[in-house]
Amino acid sequence: MKRTLSEYGYLRAAAAVPLVKPGNVDFNCTKTRNLMEEAARADVSVTVFPELGITAYTCADLFQQDRLLHTAEEGVSGLINLTKSLSGVFVLGVPVKRDGRLFNCALVIGGGRLHGVVPKTIIPTYREFYETRWFAGGGRIGGQVEYAGHRSPMGTDLIFSFEADGARNLKASFGVEICEDLWAPVPPSSGLCSAGAQIILNPSASNELVGKASYRHGLITQQSARCLSAYVYASSGVGESTTDTVFGGHALIAENGAIIAEGERFKREGQLLYSDIDLDFLDHERINSSTFAQGADLAEREYRQINLELSTASPEITSLVRTPVRNPFVPAVREDLEARCREIFAIQSAGLAGRLAHIGCTSVVLGLSGGLDSTLALLVTVEAFRELGLDPSGIRTFTLPGFGTSSRTRTNVEKLTRALGVPLETVDIAESCLLQLKDLEHSGKPEDTAYENVQARQRTMFLMNKANMLGAIVIGTGDLSELALGWCTYNGDHMSMYSVNSGVPKTLVRFLVTYAADSWAGDEAAAVLHDIVDTPISPELLPPDAEGEISQKTEDTIGPYVLHDFFLYHAIRCGASPKKVLLLADKAFSGEYETGTILTWLRSFYRRFFSQQFKRSCLPDGPKVGTISLSPRGDWRMPSDADAGIWLDELDALS
């Protein structure tokens, strides 16, 4: 059985920009037809063409010529007939006469029928625009209209719905606004989305000016974010008249505040830009946003729901256009990454500084392992002390070597604290741990988790007691990825008095430490920080190997953090199902990890995420940094005894 993208909640949508000639309806319809057929071959479900694309936007006073209007209507009739043999829904721009007025309209066609006519609401008459000379505003139009041999609803209150073919019969809904409508203080799309439209289609004719493309980006991304929707935008291209303005054919597809596809401007040929919109993700965002729900309650008008009574083709899963990024928490562009790191450091240090100021505390206790997490916690603490003007001697750091501590990590701790000018004490916990194991009647050999966890709990007990002696607080070091997987010792490194890294995923921790090394740490500290970044991730609870090197490597046991952070983002942030997470991971990590390997670690992720919730149910305070938080007081409230069965069953069915 063919597996399609609709099974995974995806709908393929397109922005089409044909070459046009002002007034040459036959030419324009031919170019439109070509792109409609191309869209159908690509299994596009819905395609939007530019504003007034059947006549061209720049016909000016020719819009007052019946010959142009009649020819356009005939051309549209032919295109409607064409859709009898094409899969998909198409939105075309054309002038429509009604009740002695002319309207700038978008026609929704498919399956050999005209399903609706949407008039433009905001008619611009300023600077280079003079549309009120020819067109009336359609904001109050209702009822029906006869056009191109079809009778259909007309108005700005139309929401269209249809099904995408596939095992799941994915239901999709969209609304239409035209060009300047988006520029209005309250765009029609706001009401359409509040009433249920998941996708907004905008047939536009927006001329090019210096900086205007960037402005369009802002409008479209902001509106798609505000409406928790997808937004497909197609603007007129270079075939339009250049008498006074130039049109670049800007095509954009946005989803919830992010551009997921963008065409090339100023192309001297037609183009079809398409991408796969994640409708499940949009629904997940809406369901989880009380703001969206309340906004819908404020809608001031009723909307007509138009069921298109047709289904569209759905592409096979192997043709997914979008390639998920491997590191969803890490910006790919260097400048963006540096800005992200600066902001995260600011959030973390401000959180700690606020806590210290509130309790009037000038001293902290921090255990350093020589690993990434405790290093980041130290850097954040140094910055917080700097913000508060506190003496760095109040940062009391301790290295607490146990059964598995390597010389590399211990040496790095010593070098780093010296470079940063903070005091360090060394307290060997091996003897006290052996005493504890003796009291437990344990063999003292690395044969179970008690051998490992006694070290973590001994360290935490020491740090807590030391903090009591000094009137200080214990800074937690565990990160978001460890919390998701439960890779921490309950009431050991799991516990602190303020946990600065609890909102930072492991893949981002590495970049934060690198950023500090390259930007402000100083040469001596930078060399140490780079070596810490290169050190294998390990809790160092088992003895080193014969060469004194780290023998216990976390990722050998629980899997690569780059995979787990990917799983965490898509499963928790996006609400994706296990099979969808696997699909995305398989595409993102193609050539690096085999499907079977990804599936193994994905099963491990779900098992651990559910079974380790009891640790997250009693977390210390710590700042939320990104869009994912697992704090039981904030973003994630899950019963500790929830059953992972249905999630694991879905993965088993894919084996």
N, C-alpha and C positions, 0 to 999 in steps of 0.2 A: 504494500500500500504506500502510495506517495505521501511523504511527510512534507507539509507546507508551512510557510511562515505564519499563516493565520493560526496554526496550532499554538504558536508561541507568542501570540498577541501582536504580531506585526502586520501593518498595512502599508503597501507601497503607494506613494503619492508622488506626483510630478508637477513641475513648473515648466511649461513649454513656451518657447519664444521663437515664433516663426519669422522669417523674413517677410516684410510687407511692402506694398506700394500704395500710397494714399489714393483712395478712390478706385483702385483696381480690385474689385471684389473677387473676380474669378481667380486672379493670381493669389490673393490672400487665402481664399478657400482651399486652393490646391496645396499651398504650403501648410495650412492648418491640417488638412486631411493627411498629409504625409506624416506629420508629428503625431496625429491621433493613431495612425496605424503603427507607428514605431512604439508608442506607449502601450498599445495592446500587445505587441510582440514581447514587450518587456514585462508583461503581467502587471502593469500599473493599474491600481483600482480607481484612482481619481486623479484627473489632470486638469490644471487650470491654465488658461491662455491669457494673454494681456488684455487690458481694457480696450474696448472698441476695435479689437484685432481684426474683425471681419471687414471693416471699412478702412482701418488705420485710424489712429487717434487724431492725427493732425489734418483732418479734412476741413476743419474750420467751417466757413459758411456753406460748404458743400453739404453739410448735414441738413440744410434747409431745402435740399433738392430731393423731390420725391423719387427721382430716378435712382439715386444712391440708396435710399431707404428700401425701395422695392427690390432692387437687385440684391441687397444684403439679406433681405428676408428669403428670397429664392435660394441664395447660397446656403443659408442656415438650414433650409428645408432639405437640401441635398445632404448636408452633414448629419442631420438627424436620421435620415434614411440609412446613411453609412453605418450608424451605430447598431443597426440590426445585426450586423455581422462582426461587430467588435465587442470585446469584453471591456468593461470599464465605464466610468462616469466622466463626463467632460464638461468643463465650464468655459463658455465662450463669451466674448465681449461684443455687443452690438447695440445700435440705437433702436429703440422701440417706441412707436407712437401709441398713445392711448388718451382718449378724452380730450383731443385737441392739444395735447402736450407731447413733447419728445423727452424720453428718458434715456439716460446712459445706463445700460443694463448688462447683467450677467445672466446667461441662459444655462440652465443645468439640463444636460441631455444624456441619454443612454438607453440602450435597449430599444431603439427606434422611436423614442418618445421624448417630448419636451416636458420635463417634470416641474419646472418652476422658473420664474423670472424675478430676479432681484435687482431693483433699481438702486442707483447710487444715492446716498443720503446727503452727503456734503458736496455741494457744487462750488468749486473754487473760482473766485473772480478777484485775483490780486496778482500783482507783478506780471509774470508771463502767462498766467492762466486767465481765461475769459469764458469759462464754460456756461455761465448763466445766459450768455448770448444765444445759446442753442438748446440747453437742457434745463429741465425743471428738477427740483429736488424730489426724491421719492420716499421720504421718510414716513409720510402719512398714507401712502398708497396701499390698498388692500384688494380683496376680491380676486377676480380672475381676468385673464387677458387672452385674446385670440392672436396667435402669432405662428407663422409658417405652417398653417394648416393644423395647428394643435391648440387646444384650450388648456390652460394651466394656471395654477395659482401665481399671483404676483404680489410682491411686497418684501419689506425688509425683515419680516417676522417669520421667515421660513427656515426650518431646520430639516435637513435631508438625512435619511438613514438608509442603509443597505447592508447586505451581508457579503463577506468575502468567502469564497469557496474554500473548502478544507474540512478536515475532520471535526473542527470545532465550530464552524460557521460563525466566525468572528463578526460581531455587529459593530458598525462604525457609523458615526454621525458627523455632519459638517455644516457649517454656515458660510455665508459669503458676505464680504464687504468689499468695496471698490475704492482703490487708490486713496484719495483724500480722506475717506472715512477713517482711516487709521490715524490720520493727523489730528483728528478732533479731540477735544478735551475728554469726551466720553465716547469712544469708538463703538459702533454697533456690535463689534465682536465681543465686547464685554458682556452685553446682554445675551447674545447667542450662546456664549460659553456657560454663563450662569444657568441657562435653560437646558444645558446638556450637550451642546456641540463640542466634540473633541478636537476637531480640526477646523481652522479658518482658512478659506481660500481667498486670495486677493488678486483679482485681475487689475493690473495697474498700468499707468502711463506716467512714469516719473522721469522727467528729464534729468540729465547729468549736470551737476555743478561741482565746483571744488568742495570737497568735504561732505557732499550730500550722501554718498554711498555709506559713509560711516554713520551718518545720522539715521539712514534707513536701518542699518544694523541695530542701532539702539532702539528704535521704535519697535521693530519686529521681535527682537529678543525680549524686550521688556514686556510687550503685550503677551507673548507666549508664556512668559513666566508668571505674569499677573493672572492670566486666565488658566494656568496649568493646562496648556493646550499645545497642539502643533500648529504651525503657521506656514502656509505655502504661498509664496509671493512670486508673481510673474509680471515683469514690466516690459513695455514696448521696446523694440530693438532699433538698430541703426537704419532700418528701412524707412522709418518715419521721416517726415519732412525735416530738413535742416535749415529752413528759412530763418528761424530765430533761435531755435534750441536744438540740442542733440540728445537722442535717447540711446542708452547703452545696453538695454536688454538685461537688466539686473534680475537674476533669478536666485531666490533664497528659500531654504527650508529650515525652519527652526522647531525645536522641541523643548518646551519648558525652560526657556531662557538660554538655550545654546543653539548656535548654528550647526546643523548637522550636514548641510550640503549647500554649496554656493557655485553658481555658474560663472563663466567668464564673460565679462562685459565687453561691449564693442565688437562682438563677433559679426562678421559679414555673411553669416549663414545661420540657419535655424539651429536651435539646440533644445534638447530635452534633458532636464535635470531631474533625477528622481532619487529617492531614498526610502528607507523602510522606517515608518513611524511606529514607535512602541506604545500602542494604545493601552496595554496592560499597565505600563509604567505610569501613564497619565492618569488612569483610573486609580491606581494606588496612591498617587499624590493627592488626588481630589478627596478620596475617602479619608485620608489621614490629615486633611487640612480643614479644621473647623472654620477658618477664615473663608475658605471657598464656599462652604455650606451656608454660612451666614450671608455671604454676598449674594448667593442664589435667592435667598429669602427676600432680598431687597429689590429684586427685579420688578419693574413697574409695568410690564406689559405681558400679554399672553403671546405665545409663539405657536405657530402651526407646525405640526410634525408631519413631514412628507415622507412616507415610506416608498422608496423607489421601486419596490417589488422586483428587484433584480439582484443577482449575485455576480460578483466579479472574480476573475481568476486570482489565485494566490500562488506566488512563486514557491518553488521547492526550497527547503531550508539551506541547501548548499549554495543558493544564489544570494544569500543575505548581503546587502550592499554595504552595510556599516561594519567596520572592523573595530571591535571594542579595544580600548587602550589597555595595555597590560598592567599599568600602574595607575588605577583610577584616582588614587590619592595624590599623585605626583604630577604636576604640570609638565608637559613635554617641552615647552619653550623655556629656555634658560632664564630669561628676564622674568617670566611669570613665576618660575620656581623660586627665584630669589625673593620676589615680592611676597610669595606665599610663606616662605621661611621667616622673613622679617615679621610678618603678621602673627604667625604662630608663636614665635618667641615673645612677642608683645603680649599676646593673650595669656600665655603661661606665666610669664613674669608678673604681669598685672594681677593675675589671680592670687599668686603667692604673696605678692606685696600687700594686696588688700587684706589677706588673712593675717599676716604679721602685724600690720598696722592696727587692725581691729582688736587683736588680743594684747597689743603692746609688747610683742615679743621681739627681741633683738638677737636671738640665737636659734640655730637649727642644728639638727643632727642628721647626718646623711651617710649611709653605708655605700661604699664604692667597690664595685667588683672588677672594674676595668672593661666592662662591656658597654654596649651602646646606650642602654636605658639609664643606668646610673650616671653615665657621662652627661647625657642630655639633662638629667635632673640637676646635676651640679652646675652646668652652664646656665640653666634657668634661674637657679638660686643665686648665682653670682650677679646676674642681671637684676634680679629683684632687690638684692642688697644695694646695688648701685642706684636704683631708682629711689630707694628710701634713704639713701645717704648713710647706710649702716656700715660699721667696720667689718671688713671681710673676715676678721678673726672670729667673728660670731658664727661662721660657717664651719661647724665641727664635723670633719669627715673622718671616717673610720674604714680601714680595710680589715676584713675579718676572715683571714685565710682558713680554709677547712681542708677536707680530705681531697678535694679536686682542684684546688687553686693552682694555676700555672704561673711560672715565673714571668711569662710575657704580660699577663693581665696585672699582676702585682706590680711589676716595674712600671707599667703605663700609669697606674694610679699614682705612684710616687712622683713620676715626672710631671703629670698633669697638675696635681695639687701644688707642686712647687712653682710651676709656670704661672698658675692663676693666683698664687699668693694666699692660699687658704691652708689652715693647719690640718695635719693628717696624723692620726694615731693608728698603730697596728696592734691588733689584739687577736692572737691565734685562738680559734675556738675549737681546735681539734680535741684538746684534752677535755674540755667541758662536754663536748658531744660524746666522747667515748664514755665519760662518766654517766651521762644520760642513757646511753645504750646499755651500759652495764646494769643500771637500775631497772631497765626494761627487760633484763635477761636476754638481750639480743647478742648475736654472735660477734657483732662488730665488723662483719664483712658486708660488702656491697651486694646484698642478695635481695633487697626489697626496698619499697619506697620509704620505710621508716629510716633506713640508713641515710637516704637523701634528705628527707624532710626534717630530720632532727637538726641538720645544719641550718636550714632556712629559718626554722623557728628559734633556734639559739641566737641567730643574728638579730632577728626582730626583737626578741626579749632583751638582748643587750642594748640595742638602740633605744627601745622604749624606756628602759630603766635609766640609761644615761641621760636621755632627754629630761626625765623627772629630776635628776640630780642638777641639771644645768638650767632648769626653767625654760627648756627649749621644746620645739616640736620636731617630730620625725617626718622627713620628707620621703614620700613614696616614689618608687621608680618604675613600677610596672606600666606597660603600654596597653593600648586598646586591643591589639591583636592577641596578646597574652590573656587578656580578660575574656575575649571571645572564645578562645580555645580552652580556657581554664588552666593555662600553663603557668601555674603559680601554686605555691604551697598555702593551703588554707590556714589563715591566722599566722602565716609566716611572711614572706615577701608580699603576700596578698594584702597585708594590713599596714597602715601608717596613720599619720595625723593630718596629712594633706598630700594628695597624690597628683603631682604636676603633669604626669605623662598619660593619664588615664584616657584622654581623648585623642591620642596620637597613635596611628597605626605603625607597625614595625617598619614597613617599607619607607615610610616618611621619616622615621627617626634617623635612619642612616643619612638621609639628605640634610636633615637639620644639623647634625653634627658636622657634616662636610661644609655646610654653609657657614657655621660658626668658625671653622678652621680657616676658611678662605676669606672671611670678611672682617672679623674683629678680635679673634683670639690671640693674635700675636704669633711670631715665628716659632718660638719654643713650644708653645701649646699646640700650634697647628700641626707640627710634626707628629706629636703624640696622638692627636685626634685622628689624623689620617691612618695611623697604625691601628687605632681602636676600630675604625670603620672596616679595616681589612681583617680583623680578628674574627674567626668563626664564632657564630652565636652559640653560647653554651651557658647552662646554669652552674657548671663546674662543681657538681655534687658527687661525681665519681672520680676516682684517682686518675692522674694523667697516665699516658702510655709510657713505654720504656724509655722514650727519648725526652720525657718531661713535657710533652705537648698535650693539648686538650684532646681527651678521648671521647667526651660526651658532647656530641653536636646536636643541637636542638632540631635542626631541620632534617636530620637523618631519622629522628624519632617521630615527629609530628607532621613532617612535610614542609615544602618550601613556603616561606612566608609570602612570597610574591603571589603564589596561588591562593593562600588563605585570605590575604587581603582583598584579592579579586573576588573570591567567594563572599566575603563579608560585605563588600560594597554592593554587589548585585542582589544578594539574598536579603540583606537587612535594609540597606538604603533604598533599593529599587523594588523590593518585594517580589523578586523573580522566583519562579518555581525551581526546584532542583534540576529538572530537565532543561530548563531555559538557561540556568547558570552553566550547566555542562556545555550546551550549545555555544554560548558566548566564550567560555574559557577555551573550548576546542578551537575556535576561530582565532582568538587573541593569541594563543600560545602555539599555533600551528608551526611545526618545525622545531619546537623546543621540547614539548612534552607530548607523549603519545596519549590518545584518548583514554586508554586503560589506566595510565598513570594518573591523569586528571581525575578520573572517576574514583580511583582508590582514595585519593586525598580529599575529594569532595564528600565521600561517605564519612571519612574521618572527621571532617569539619562539622557535618550535621550531628554526628554522634557526640562529639565533644561539646558543641555549642549547647545542645539540650542538657546533657548530663552535668555540665559544669555551671548551670545557672545559679545553683545555691551559693557559689562564691560571689557572683555578681549581685545577689540579693542583699549583701551586707558590705557594700563598698565604702571606703572613706570618701570624704569630699574631694573634689578635683574639678578643674575647669573643662567645660565643653569647648572643643576647639574647632571641629568640623561638623558636617551634617550628620555624623553618626556618633551617638553617645550610648553607652550601655549602663548608665547610672539608673538604679531602681527608683530614684527620686525624680528622674527626668524623662528621657526618651524611651527607655526600654523597661517595661513592666511585664514580666513573664513569670508564671509559676515555676518554682524550682522542681516540681515533679511532673512537668509537661512531658508528653510522650512523643518521641521523634518518629514513630512508626510510619505514618503516611508519607513523610518526606523521604525516608529511606526506601519505602516500597516503590516510590516513583523511580528512584535510581536503580533499584534492582530490576525493574521492568525494562530498563535500557541496556542491561548487561548482555 
